[in-house]
Amino acid sequence: MPTGVIFAIILLPLFSFLAISFVLRPFFSHRPQLSWYTAIGAIGASLVLSIWTLMKVSAAEGHVLAMPDYEWLAIGDTVIPIGVTVDALAAVMLIVVTVVSLMVQVYSRAYMHGDGGYVRYFAFMSLFTASMLGLVLADNLLFLFLFWEGVGLCSYLLIGFWFHKPEAARAAMKAFVVTRLGDFGFLVAILLLYANTGTFDIGELQHLALVGTLGGTVLTWAAIGVFSGAVGKSAQFPLHTWLPDAMEGPTPVSALIHAATMVAAGVYLVARLFPIFASDSMAITTVAVIGGFTAIFAATMGLVMNDIKRVLAYSTISQLGYMMLGLGVVGMAVSNGIIPVEHGLALGVAVGIFHLFTHAFFKALLFLGAGSVSHATGTFDMRRMGGLRKAMPWTYFMFLIASLSLAGIWPLAGFWSKEGILAYAQDSAPVLFYLAIITVFMTAFYMFRVIFLTFAGEYRGQVEEGHGLHESPLMMLLPMGVLAILAVVAGWLGVNEFLGGHSHGFFSALTHPLAWASLGLAGAGIFLAYAIYGAKWLSAASLRRRFAPIHTLLSHKYWFDELYENILVMRLMINGIFGFLHWVDDHIIDGAVNGIAAVTVIGGSVIRRLETGQLQAYGLAIFIGILAIVAFLFIFS
């Protein structure tokens, strides 16, 4: 397969960014639609090439295509190559990124119509897609990190797209700063690995870890450092606080971030370096524990949010925790010798990435559905919605499909990927399994709380005069329809087997008791949501009063924002560490400089007074000096 075809997958969206930024924006600003055509054409072509790549990988032995490396930089004996990795993992991720990105771009034409930053929007979206595609294909840590930072930069630009809004500017800065904390650990890990192995090549590092050449403390700290980068990008506890605030960006941006780019990058990183994690029990246990805890931790906050996009944001954090849990529990089984290494390495990637694959489609659909609802109502506050099922039947139907898939209802896509994670968690980490199974109930409850508050009952908002509730335009509904189909069938496409996982029959999956247990809990969550928000057998207001301390804790997000911003940042960092450093700079460093200057000025003033220009004064000084010398010689001789 020509290497140029693979590089074209990355370069086409990159050229789209350059063309929109430096040609269309300055010279064709009067025709903003050209930017949409350019972005659609480039990303659509990347999708076609990605499908072709998937077909080639499927036919290749071991599902891997051999690709040559090219010398990029040579410094003495050190040669840094540039190349691509084309295997089953990369092929699946290419499809996820290009499909979701293309659907989001199509949807954005109507959603962003009339916005003053229309051209700039499609330039940034093209660069975002190019950065994620480069991250997926990079075959060494150095270039992966460059694209990794490109994804972070684009998220900053798009979250703060409406930079004239203080909330958007703050959210963009928060995302950038919080993810930088994790990225610092990732960078240190890269340097540590290179210092001990002399290579950035991911394949070589995986081999060294598996044969034991790379091991011990170095491997542990390197893996933990890499995982810190994944924690930041994938909004895992405790670096989760940036993602809910990222909702300040345009809704299609949220769909792309939550489904296929920014947050997916962290999970992909752990999957790409899975042999390194699986070779160290402490590192892989950390992945599993953080993932399992994040899943239930974020789900609790999703129970009480009133902003539809924030509910979906906490859902994303929770599902990313599921993906990390899937990678972690299989890795623990490999590390403990329960699963053979040669089988477990592919299985771990399959379990985690299969859920990323299915999640991408139904979560993108949920965000686009939220945008569709906002397009009609002018708000994301569910307390000002209701009764939209009649006015927006297509949006309701597709949002319902996505919600059922997220809840893990058979036979939709989410069922198949979530069951695999639960099964391996049950065998490898019972405590984490119980956290994950409780999260199934919570997920179903908060998603159907959204359904009933948004689409059932009577409309509670205000309708502008002459502007009644209406269904979204066809240009928004079409991409939602494509994603709805994928939210149903993505679990049946054989992706799990292609990645190295187990195959399950369409009906035989229901013979396992665990499947019925998870379906029962999901059904219970849906029923409870119906009882409170649909039939209203139970009063939501009275439940809030009865459990007021818990509701306050969850609605304030465990006060993590206050902890980070008011205590860690303001008191500890700014008033503490930075205040002390400011005092040192002001009193010691500047004081020393000012003191030397003062001594120089005083000394100069004294010397200036001694130089009177009178010969008798100079003669007297010489005489006194001679007497001092004679006295010194007389005393010490």
QUICORNOR-V640391 format. One record per residue. RES is the residue in one small letter. PSI is psi in radians with two decimals (NA if undefined). D_FIRST is the distance of its C-alpha to the first C-alpha in Angstrom with 2 decimals. Layout:
RES/PSI/D_FIRST ; RES/PSI/D_FIRST
This chain:
m/2.26/0.00 ; p/2.31/3.84 ; t/-0.56/6.34 ; g/-0.55/8.68 ; v/-0.74/7.70 ; i/-0.81/8.59 ; f/-0.53/11.56 ; a/-0.51/12.56 ; i/-0.66/13.34 ; i/-0.75/15.93 ; l/-0.52/17.04 ; l/-0.89/17.95 ; p/-0.54/20.73 ; l/-0.77/21.72 ; f/-0.60/22.28 ; s/-0.77/24.19 ; f/-0.80/26.43 ; l/-0.74/27.08 ; a/-0.76/27.81 ; i/-0.73/30.14 ; s/-0.72/31.87 ; f/-0.10/32.47 ; v/-1.04/32.60 ; l/-0.75/33.50 ; r/-0.82/35.84 ; p/-0.53/38.01 ; f/-0.33/38.02 ; f/0.65/37.53 ; s/-0.39/39.31 ; h/-0.12/41.38 ; r/1.25/38.35 ; p/-0.43/36.86 ; q/-0.37/34.93 ; l/-0.56/32.46 ; s/-0.65/31.16 ; w/-0.78/30.49 ; y/-0.69/28.64 ; t/-0.81/26.49 ; a/-0.78/25.66 ; i/-0.77/25.05 ; g/-0.76/22.76 ; a/-0.84/20.61 ; i/-0.61/20.46 ; g/-0.72/20.04 ; a/-0.67/16.96 ; s/-0.64/15.59 ; l/-0.77/16.53 ; v/-0.79/14.72 ; l/-0.58/11.39 ; s/-0.68/12.42 ; i/-0.72/13.23 ; w/-0.73/9.94 ; t/-0.75/8.47 ; l/-0.73/11.53 ; m/-0.74/11.04 ; k/-0.74/7.72 ; v/-0.69/9.71 ; s/-0.62/12.72 ; a/-0.24/11.58 ; a/2.67/10.40 ; e/2.23/13.40 ; g/0.16/15.34 ; h/0.72/13.21 ; v/2.33/11.35 ; l/2.24/7.84 ; a/2.18/8.74 ; m/2.35/8.43 ; p/2.66/10.90 ; d/2.68/14.07 ; y/2.45/15.98 ; e/2.19/19.75 ; w/-0.75/21.38 ; l/2.36/25.00 ; a/2.14/27.14 ; i/1.78/30.75 ; g/-2.18/32.55 ; d/-0.09/30.85 ; t/2.13/28.85 ; v/2.19/25.25 ; i/1.96/23.42 ; p/2.93/19.61 ; i/2.31/17.33 ; g/-3.10/14.03 ; v/2.67/12.42 ; t/2.15/12.66 ; v/1.65/10.40 ; d/-2.98/12.65 ; a/-0.73/14.97 ; l/-0.84/17.32 ; a/-0.72/15.05 ; a/-0.74/13.58 ; v/-0.75/17.23 ; m/-0.61/18.48 ; l/-0.73/16.13 ; i/-0.80/17.64 ; v/-0.88/21.09 ; v/-0.83/21.04 ; t/-0.67/19.77 ; v/-0.91/21.90 ; v/-0.74/25.00 ; s/-0.73/24.66 ; l/-0.76/24.34 ; m/-0.67/27.35 ; v/-0.69/29.30 ; q/-0.73/28.76 ; v/-0.84/29.95 ; y/-0.64/32.93 ; s/-0.39/33.73 ; r/-0.80/34.61 ; a/-0.68/37.80 ; y/-0.68/38.46 ; m/0.09/38.36 ; h/2.26/40.05 ; g/-0.09/42.85 ; d/2.43/41.92 ; g/-0.38/42.65 ; g/0.45/39.41 ; y/-0.86/37.20 ; v/-0.78/35.04 ; r/-0.65/34.90 ; y/-0.86/33.85 ; f/-0.45/30.64 ; a/-0.85/29.83 ; f/-0.69/30.21 ; m/-0.64/28.30 ; s/-0.77/25.28 ; l/-0.66/25.49 ; f/-0.82/26.01 ; t/-0.75/22.82 ; a/-0.72/20.81 ; s/-0.74/22.52 ; m/-0.69/21.79 ; l/-0.70/18.06 ; g/-0.69/18.05 ; l/-0.73/20.19 ; v/-0.66/17.91 ; l/-0.27/14.81 ; a/2.37/16.96 ; d/0.07/16.78 ; n/2.73/20.30 ; l/-0.52/23.64 ; l/-0.87/24.56 ; f/-0.56/21.88 ; l/-0.71/22.17 ; f/-0.64/25.87 ; l/-0.81/25.47 ; f/-0.57/23.60 ; w/-0.80/26.10 ; e/-0.54/28.91 ; g/-0.71/27.29 ; v/-0.75/27.44 ; g/-0.73/31.05 ; l/-0.79/31.95 ; c/-0.66/30.68 ; s/-0.68/32.59 ; y/-0.79/35.66 ; l/-0.62/35.35 ; l/-0.60/34.90 ; i/-0.69/37.46 ; g/0.48/39.90 ; f/-0.77/38.83 ; w/1.18/42.46 ; f/-0.27/43.71 ; h/-0.26/47.17 ; k/2.12/47.74 ; p/-0.62/48.98 ; e/-0.71/47.47 ; a/-0.73/43.95 ; a/-0.74/44.35 ; r/-0.71/45.63 ; a/-0.72/42.88 ; a/-0.78/40.17 ; m/-0.70/41.96 ; k/-0.80/42.44 ; a/-0.76/38.77 ; f/-0.79/37.85 ; v/-0.81/40.57 ; v/-0.78/40.15 ; t/-0.47/36.40 ; r/-0.53/37.04 ; l/-0.81/39.18 ; g/-0.66/36.31 ; d/-0.53/33.93 ; f/-0.75/36.47 ; g/-0.67/36.24 ; f/-0.78/32.43 ; l/-0.75/32.69 ; v/-0.70/35.35 ; a/-0.72/33.21 ; i/-0.80/30.31 ; l/-0.67/32.89 ; l/-0.75/34.50 ; l/-0.75/31.33 ; y/-0.67/30.51 ; a/-0.51/34.16 ; n/-0.24/34.13 ; t/-0.38/30.73 ; g/0.33/29.76 ; t/2.62/26.20 ; f/-0.12/24.52 ; d/2.19/21.38 ; i/-0.73/21.31 ; g/-0.77/19.99 ; e/-0.73/22.76 ; l/-0.69/25.34 ; q/-0.77/24.64 ; h/-0.78/25.03 ; l/-0.63/28.22 ; a/-0.70/29.66 ; l/-0.64/29.09 ; v/-0.13/30.68 ; g/-0.05/33.52 ; t/-0.67/33.12 ; l/1.96/32.79 ; g/-2.92/35.61 ; g/-2.59/39.10 ; t/-0.64/40.22 ; v/-0.81/37.28 ; l/-0.74/34.80 ; t/-0.89/37.14 ; w/-0.60/37.67 ; a/-0.78/34.05 ; a/-0.72/33.02 ; i/-0.68/35.96 ; g/-0.77/35.01 ; v/-0.75/31.45 ; f/-0.55/32.99 ; s/-0.66/35.44 ; g/-0.72/32.64 ; a/-0.63/31.40 ; v/-0.74/35.03 ; g/-0.89/35.39 ; k/-0.69/32.25 ; s/0.23/32.68 ; a/0.79/36.44 ; q/2.70/37.60 ; f/2.32/41.24 ; p/0.21/42.82 ; l/0.69/40.49 ; h/-0.19/40.39 ; t/-0.36/42.93 ; w/-0.51/40.68 ; l/-0.78/38.76 ; p/-0.63/41.75 ; d/-0.35/42.85 ; a/-0.10/39.41 ; m/-0.14/40.55 ; e/-0.31/42.23 ; g/2.98/39.07 ; p/2.54/38.23 ; t/-0.71/37.52 ; p/-0.56/33.95 ; v/-0.77/33.24 ; s/-0.73/34.72 ; a/-0.77/32.47 ; l/-0.73/29.31 ; i/-0.78/30.69 ; h/-0.33/31.88 ; a/-0.72/28.99 ; a/-0.17/25.61 ; t/-1.67/25.95 ; m/-1.08/28.82 ; v/-0.47/30.24 ; a/-0.40/27.02 ; a/-0.69/25.88 ; g/-0.77/28.56 ; v/-0.75/27.72 ; y/-0.69/24.01 ; l/-0.81/25.11 ; v/-0.68/27.26 ; a/-0.74/24.60 ; r/-0.62/22.01 ; l/0.42/24.80 ; f/-0.71/26.36 ; p/-0.58/26.70 ; i/-0.77/28.75 ; f/-0.75/30.99 ; a/-0.31/31.40 ; s/-0.10/32.54 ; d/2.02/35.51 ; s/-0.65/37.99 ; m/-0.75/39.62 ; a/-0.82/36.45 ; i/-0.54/35.12 ; t/-0.66/38.64 ; t/-0.76/38.83 ; v/-0.82/35.68 ; a/-0.78/37.22 ; v/-0.82/40.67 ; i/-0.73/39.63 ; g/-0.84/37.39 ; g/-0.75/40.15 ; f/-0.73/42.83 ; t/-0.66/40.86 ; a/-0.86/40.26 ; i/-0.56/43.99 ; f/-0.85/45.13 ; a/-0.61/43.22 ; a/-0.64/44.14 ; t/-0.65/47.82 ; m/-0.53/47.58 ; g/-0.32/45.78 ; l/-0.45/48.91 ; v/-0.08/51.16 ; m/2.53/49.21 ; n/-0.31/50.38 ; d/2.14/47.54 ; i/-0.64/44.91 ; k/-0.54/42.03 ; r/-0.61/43.48 ; v/-0.80/43.66 ; l/-0.58/39.96 ; a/-0.81/39.34 ; y/-0.54/41.18 ; s/-0.73/39.38 ; t/-0.81/36.04 ; i/-0.76/37.42 ; s/-0.78/38.66 ; q/-0.57/35.39 ; l/-0.64/33.51 ; g/-0.68/36.13 ; y/-0.78/35.26 ; m/-0.78/31.60 ; m/-0.68/32.77 ; l/-0.75/35.26 ; g/-0.81/32.65 ; l/-0.73/30.62 ; g/-0.78/33.92 ; v/-0.63/35.66 ; v/-0.71/32.84 ; g/-0.66/32.50 ; m/-0.70/36.27 ; a/-0.66/36.12 ; v/-0.82/33.58 ; s/-0.59/35.66 ; n/0.05/38.83 ; g/0.17/37.46 ; i/-0.67/37.85 ; i/2.32/34.19 ; p/2.52/32.35 ; v/-0.82/29.94 ; e/-0.50/26.92 ; h/-0.66/27.44 ; g/-0.56/28.88 ; l/-0.77/26.07 ; a/-0.64/23.70 ; l/-0.74/26.76 ; g/-0.78/27.86 ; v/-0.73/24.64 ; a/-0.78/24.70 ; v/-0.81/28.34 ; g/-0.79/28.12 ; i/-0.50/24.87 ; f/-0.71/25.74 ; h/-0.61/28.87 ; l/-0.71/27.05 ; f/-0.90/24.86 ; t/-0.69/27.96 ; h/-0.62/30.08 ; a/-0.70/27.84 ; f/-0.81/28.64 ; f/-0.46/32.33 ; k/-0.67/33.08 ; a/-0.73/31.51 ; l/-0.72/33.58 ; l/-0.73/36.69 ; f/-0.71/36.47 ; l/-0.58/35.88 ; g/-0.71/38.81 ; a/-0.69/40.91 ; g/-0.65/40.13 ; s/-0.76/41.15 ; v/-0.77/44.41 ; s/-0.63/45.08 ; h/-0.54/44.44 ; a/-0.63/47.35 ; t/-0.36/49.69 ; g/0.26/49.10 ; t/2.80/48.99 ; f/0.03/46.99 ; d/2.01/50.24 ; m/-0.34/50.53 ; r/-0.27/54.31 ; r/0.38/54.33 ; m/-2.60/52.28 ; g/2.54/53.05 ; g/0.26/53.37 ; l/-0.15/50.06 ; r/-0.63/49.11 ; k/-0.73/51.30 ; a/-0.49/50.19 ; m/1.16/46.45 ; p/-0.67/45.73 ; w/-0.77/41.99 ; t/-0.76/41.46 ; y/-0.83/43.68 ; f/-0.79/41.88 ; m/-0.62/38.39 ; f/-0.65/39.79 ; l/-0.76/41.46 ; i/-0.83/38.28 ; a/-0.67/36.55 ; s/-0.73/39.68 ; l/-0.67/39.87 ; s/-0.76/36.25 ; l/-0.64/36.93 ; a/-0.18/40.09 ; g/0.66/38.16 ; i/2.26/39.79 ; w/2.46/38.53 ; p/0.49/36.39 ; l/2.91/34.74 ; a/-0.71/31.56 ; g/-0.48/33.49 ; f/-0.83/35.42 ; w/-0.75/32.57 ; s/-0.63/31.08 ; k/-0.62/34.55 ; e/-0.64/35.93 ; g/-0.73/33.39 ; i/-0.79/34.46 ; l/-0.69/38.12 ; a/-0.81/37.84 ; y/-0.53/36.46 ; a/-0.65/38.84 ; q/-0.65/41.71 ; d/-0.60/40.93 ; s/-0.56/40.12 ; a/1.46/42.17 ; p/-0.69/45.04 ; v/-0.79/46.33 ; l/-0.56/43.02 ; f/-0.76/42.74 ; y/-0.64/46.10 ; l/-0.74/45.05 ; a/-0.68/41.92 ; i/-0.58/43.92 ; i/-0.63/46.54 ; t/-0.51/43.82 ; v/-0.80/42.92 ; f/-0.82/46.45 ; m/-0.72/46.39 ; t/-0.82/43.11 ; a/-0.68/44.45 ; f/-0.90/47.75 ; y/-0.50/46.56 ; m/-0.64/44.05 ; f/-0.30/46.76 ; r/-0.74/49.20 ; v/-0.79/46.94 ; i/-0.87/46.88 ; f/-0.67/50.68 ; l/-0.57/51.52 ; t/-0.76/49.20 ; f/-0.35/49.39 ; a/2.99/52.56 ; g/-2.58/56.23 ; e/2.67/57.49 ; y/2.26/56.06 ; r/-0.05/57.52 ; g/-2.94/56.32 ; q/2.34/57.79 ; v/2.17/56.79 ; e/2.58/57.18 ; e/2.21/59.57 ; g/0.15/57.84 ; h/1.35/54.52 ; g/2.94/54.36 ; l/2.45/51.64 ; h/2.75/48.79 ; e/2.66/45.34 ; s/2.76/42.37 ; p/2.83/40.90 ; l/-0.63/38.22 ; m/-0.42/35.57 ; m/-0.60/36.12 ; l/-0.59/36.51 ; l/-0.92/33.34 ; p/-0.57/30.86 ; m/-0.64/33.32 ; g/-0.73/33.19 ; v/-0.78/29.43 ; l/-0.57/29.77 ; a/-0.72/32.78 ; i/-0.79/30.86 ; l/-0.58/28.22 ; a/-0.36/31.15 ; v/-0.85/32.32 ; v/-0.15/29.30 ; a/-0.45/26.86 ; g/-0.21/28.52 ; w/0.00/27.91 ; l/0.01/24.15 ; g/0.28/23.43 ; v/-0.68/21.87 ; n/-0.79/24.34 ; e/-0.66/23.37 ; f/-0.63/19.61 ; l/-0.19/20.44 ; g/0.20/22.69 ; g/-3.07/26.00 ; h/2.61/28.61 ; s/2.58/28.79 ; h/2.39/32.03 ; g/2.71/33.67 ; f/-0.69/34.63 ; f/-0.45/38.31 ; s/-0.40/38.33 ; a/-0.47/37.46 ; l/-0.07/40.95 ; t/-0.22/42.60 ; h/2.28/42.15 ; p/-0.55/45.19 ; l/-0.66/43.10 ; a/-0.74/41.51 ; w/-0.60/45.01 ; a/-0.78/46.21 ; s/-0.68/43.53 ; l/-0.66/44.04 ; g/-0.74/47.78 ; l/-0.70/47.51 ; a/-0.75/45.28 ; g/-0.68/47.82 ; a/-0.69/50.63 ; g/-0.74/49.04 ; i/-0.73/48.68 ; f/-0.73/52.27 ; l/-0.71/53.67 ; a/-0.70/52.00 ; y/-0.74/53.53 ; a/-0.61/56.92 ; i/-0.80/57.01 ; y/-0.27/55.28 ; g/-1.28/55.37 ; a/-0.40/58.63 ; k/0.69/60.12 ; w/-0.54/62.03 ; l/2.48/61.57 ; s/2.12/62.20 ; a/-0.66/59.38 ; a/-0.76/62.01 ; s/-0.61/64.23 ; l/-0.68/61.33 ; r/-0.71/60.43 ; r/-0.71/64.07 ; r/-0.65/64.35 ; f/0.72/61.25 ; a/-0.79/61.73 ; p/-0.71/60.91 ; i/-0.74/57.60 ; h/-0.72/56.76 ; t/-0.76/57.63 ; l/-0.79/55.49 ; l/-0.73/52.42 ; s/-0.44/52.96 ; h/0.18/53.27 ; k/0.72/49.99 ; y/0.29/51.89 ; w/0.52/52.90 ; f/-0.64/49.74 ; d/-0.76/49.60 ; e/-0.70/53.23 ; l/-0.85/52.64 ; y/-0.83/49.77 ; e/-0.74/51.12 ; n/-0.64/54.88 ; i/-1.01/55.22 ; l/-0.80/52.20 ; v/-0.99/51.48 ; m/-0.93/54.95 ; r/-0.90/57.28 ; l/-0.85/55.35 ; m/-1.03/52.99 ; i/-0.92/54.80 ; n/-0.39/58.41 ; g/-1.50/57.90 ; i/-0.90/55.41 ; f/-0.57/54.91 ; g/-0.74/58.65 ; f/-0.77/59.51 ; l/-0.63/57.12 ; h/-0.71/58.70 ; w/-0.77/62.14 ; v/-0.77/61.11 ; d/-0.71/59.74 ; d/-0.74/62.85 ; h/-0.57/65.56 ; i/-0.98/64.32 ; i/-0.97/61.85 ; d/-0.60/63.44 ; g/-0.72/66.83 ; a/-0.76/66.46 ; v/-0.81/65.51 ; n/-0.63/68.34 ; g/-0.77/70.75 ; i/-0.71/70.06 ; a/-0.71/70.57 ; a/-0.76/73.83 ; v/-0.71/75.13 ; t/-0.76/74.31 ; v/-0.78/76.18 ; i/-0.79/79.19 ; g/-0.74/79.25 ; g/-0.68/79.09 ; s/-0.71/81.92 ; v/-0.81/84.11 ; i/-0.66/83.51 ; r/-0.63/84.17 ; r/-0.55/87.56 ; l/-0.54/88.47 ; e/1.41/87.90 ; t/-0.38/91.09 ; g/0.07/91.88 ; q/2.20/95.45 ; l/-0.67/96.55 ; q/-0.59/98.98 ; a/-0.71/96.24 ; y/-0.69/94.01 ; g/-0.72/97.03 ; l/-0.72/97.72 ; a/-0.70/94.14 ; i/-0.73/94.33 ; f/-0.77/97.65 ; i/-0.65/96.30 ; g/-0.72/93.28 ; i/-0.76/95.60 ; l/-0.68/97.74 ; a/-0.69/94.66 ; i/-0.78/93.60 ; v/-0.75/97.14 ; a/-0.71/97.38 ; f/-0.79/94.06 ; l/-0.64/95.19 ; f/-0.69/98.60 ; i/-0.72/97.24 ; f/0.07/94.46 ; s/NA/96.11
